[in-house]
Amino acid sequence: MKILVTGGAGYIGSILVPELLSRGYEVIVVDNFMYNQTSLLDCCYDDKLTVIRGDARDKELISGCLKKVDAVFPLACLTGAPLCNKDPLGAKSVNFDAVKMILELRGKDQLIIFPTTNSGYGISQKVACCTEKTPLNPISLYGRLKVEIEKIILDSGNCITLRLATAFGISLRMRLDLLVNDFTYRAVTDRYVVIFQAHFKRNYIHVLDVSRAFIHCLENFERMRNEPYNVGLSDANLSKWELCEEIKKQVPDFYFTESSVGEDPDKRDYIVSNEKIEGTGFRTEISLQRGIAELIKGFQIIRKNQFSNV
């Protein structure tokens, strides 16, 4: 099987592409390398990898790539509410239009596995926890675009969508603007953080487990097809305050306090159920605690001005 991965040199792709290659898949990566990342250099020896420096919005380019593949993972994205708010036209063209173009160009037998976000659940839901049947209520432009394109993908068929929890962990295209990564970085380097909306809850997942979820869907596609799945750590529905408490267990001199000023642009505050994907046999492997330990080591190496989306 040959797979097209747009945005394959990004935070998730940098983990997913090497894993696909190690399992024998052929991979075509299209990425514009907008962050000057070098995240796939260690894969270039592999004959099963093709790397194209290009734009996921380029119809001629994508059309040519689609003629050679069996599956598409559209990872190319302006990720996160702050970046989308900064460039709303770019966000729509990459996060919505480019994915819709793939749907229009693909053959009927070409499958799509697409990452969306559980930030689509929006403001605190009046339910015990959010399942895939919970009404979507995205607040930010980022959330709205993801929810809108997810519906179109599901309506088109031959697909799976993954509503990802907030990712964390080390990647060769590192991001420090993700909540666990950010707070752990501040604990290691500044020893303190001031948080707002401290008791807003959200779910988390390690980027390696995100990669494993894609492969699980690929290898179990027939029985999972045409459905959305929440993907996160079932024991990590934590508030920002609880997250800081977990970090403090490993960075004892970490100080954190709450401010009444500021708000999350996504206004995320919900508990998420991951039972549906777990019912297919998928299990996460990397705990939040293990991920924090990994980040503490990684932050001896990198500094914030190297890695961020905005």
N, C-alpha and C positions, 0 to 999 in steps of 0.2 A: 504494500500500500504506500502511496505517495501523498504527502500532506503539504498543503500551502498554509504557512503561518505568516499572516501580516502582523507587523509589529513584533517580529520574532526575536529582536534584540533588546526588548524591553524588560521590565522587572520580572514578569512571569515568563516570557519567552526565553529569557536567558537561562532559566532553570528547566523549562519544558523541552526546548529543542534538543539539548544534550541527552535528555532522558529518552526522547523518541528515537534518536540515533542509536543509543545503546541497545534499544529493543528491536533494531533492524529496520525501522521505518525510513523511507526516503523523505527528505524535508526540503522544501523550497521556502526560504525566508525572504520576505520583502519588508524592508525597513528603511526609513530615511535617516536614521542615526542622528536625530535632532539633538541629542544630548552628548554627541561626540563619544559615545560609549564604545568600548572594545570588547564587549561581552561575549562574542562568539569566536574570538580568535583561537581559543583552545579546541574548537570543533573543526577548524578549516582543514585539518588533515583527513577528515572523513569524506570518502568519495560519495557518500549518500547525501551530503549537504550541498545545496546550491544557495548562495547568498546574492541577492540583488539589491543594490542601493537604489531605492525608488520610492514612489509615493503610493500609498494604498488607494488613493483617489484617482490614479492614472488608469483610465478605462482600457486603453490599449494594452498596457502592461499586465493588468490583472486578467484581462481576457486571455492573453497568451499563456499566462501561468495556469489558469483554470483548465486549459486543454490537456494539461499534463498530470492532473492530480485526481485523487479519489475523494479527498476530504479537505475541508477548509476550517481553520481555526482563526477567526478574525479578531486578533488581539490588538491591532493598531487602534489607538485611542488617545484622546486628550483626557487623561484620567484625573478625576477629583473635581469637586465643586470650585475651588479657587482658580484652577487653570481654565476651566470652562467659562467661568465668569470673566476672566481676563481676555479670553478670545472666543466669544460666542459664535462667530461665524465659522471659525476654524473647528470649534467643537461640533457644530452641526454637520459640517462637511466630512469630518473624519468619523465621528461616533455614530452618525445616522446615514448620511448619503452614501458613504463608501461601502457600508455594510449592505444597504439596500441594493446597491449596484451589483454586489456579489450575488445576491439572491436572484437578480434579473439575468445575470450572465451564466450562472451555474447550470449544469445538466441535471436532469431529474434524479439521477442516481448518485450525485455527489452530495455527501452528507456535510452538515455544519454543526460544530460544537462551539457555542458562543458564550463568553463570559459577560454577564451583566452584574448587578450589584444588589445586595439586600438593603441598600439605602433607599431603594424604591418603596420600602414600607413606610418611610417618612416619619412623621411625628408619632409619638407614643400611641400605640394601638390599644383599644379597650378590650383586649383579649389576653389570655394567659401567655400565649406566645404566637409568633407569626409563622404560619405554615404557607405552603405554596398556594393555598386557597384564600389566604387573607387578602382583602382588597389592597391594591397598591395606591400609595399616596405620596409620590415623590415631590420634594420641595424645591430642590435646586435644578438648574438647567441640566447638569450632569445626570441627575437621577431621572429627570423627565425624558431625556434623549434615550437613555438606556431602556426605560420602560416601554417607550414607543416602538423602538426597533425590536425589542424582544417580542412584542405582540405580533409584529409583521413576520418575524422569523418563525414563530410557532405556527402561525396561520399558513406559512408556506410549506410546512412539512419537512420530513427527512432531516430532523434537527434535534438538538438538545441544548437547553440553555441552563447555565449555572449561575445562580444568584449568590455571588461570593460574599462572604463576611470580610471584614477589614483584614487585609493580609499583613503579615509581618515576617521578619527573618532576613537573613543575608542573601543577596543576589548579586551577580556580577554586574548588573545594571541596577545599582543600589538606589533605593528611595528612602529619604529621611523625613518625608512629609507624611508618612503613615503613622497612625497614633502610637502603636507599641514601639516602633522604631524611633519615633521622635522623643517620646517620654524616656526611653532607655538611654538615648543619646544624651539628653539633658541630665539624667541622673549621673552618668559617667563623667561628663565634661563640666557641667555647671554645678552639679550636686543639688539643684533645686528646680522646681517648676511651679508656676502659678496656673491653676486650671479653672475653667469656667464650666458651668453646667455639670458639676462634678458627679452628680448622681444619675446622669443620662447613661443608659446601658446600650451596649452593642455587642455583637458577636465577632470573634477573631478566628483566623486560620493561618497556619504557616504556609509560605509560598511553595515549599516542597510538597505539601499536601494538596495545594491547588493544582500543581503539575500532575500529581497522582490522580486527582479527580478527573482531569481531562483524559488520561489514559484509561482509567476505569470506564468512562463513558464510551470511549472508542472501542474497547474490547467487549463491552456489553450493550452495544448500540441497539440491537434489534429489540431487546426487551425494555429499553429505557427511552426509546425514540419519542419525539414530539411532546416532551414534557419539560417543565422547568423544575430545577432542584436547588434547594438551599444547600450551601456547602460551607460548613464551619465547624469549629470545635464545640461539641455539645456541652462540655463542662467549662466553657469560657464565654458565657453571657455576663459580662462584667461592666460595671460603671467605670468611669474614668478614675474615680477615687479608689475603687477596688483594684484597678490595674496598677496604680501607683503603689498600693500596699504590696502587691506581688513583686514589683520591681525592688522595693525597699528590702525585701527579704534577702536579696542578693547584693544590694548596694546599701548597706546599713546607714550610711550618713546622708542618704537622699532625703531632702526636705521638700514637702509639697503642701500647698495651701490653696484655698479656694477664693476666687474673686467673683463679685457679683456683676462684673462688666465683661461683655463678650458673649458670643454665641456660635454654635456650629452652623455653618451655612446649609448643611443637610438636615439639621435639627434631629439627628438620629437618636431615638430613644425607644428601644424595643428589645424584646427577647425573641430569639429565633429558634425554631425547631428544625433539626437536620435529620429527622427520623425517616423522611422519604428516601433520601439517597442511601442512608444506612440500611434501609430495608432491601437495597439491591446488593448489599455485601460490601459497600465502601466503608472503610474506617480510617480516620485520621491517625497519624503516627507520631506527630511532634507536638508535645504539650506546650502550653504557653510558657511554663517555667523553663523548659529546655530551650525554647526560642529566645527568652530573655538572656539566658546564659551565653548562647551563641552570639547575640548582639553585643553583650559586654566585651567579649573577646574581639569582635569585629571592630568595635569603636576604639580599640587601641591602634588600629591601622588607618581608618578613614576619618575625614573631617567633613563638616556639614557643607562647606562651600563647594564640595565636589559633586554632591548628589542631591538633587531636588527637582521637582517639576515646576515650581514657581519660586 
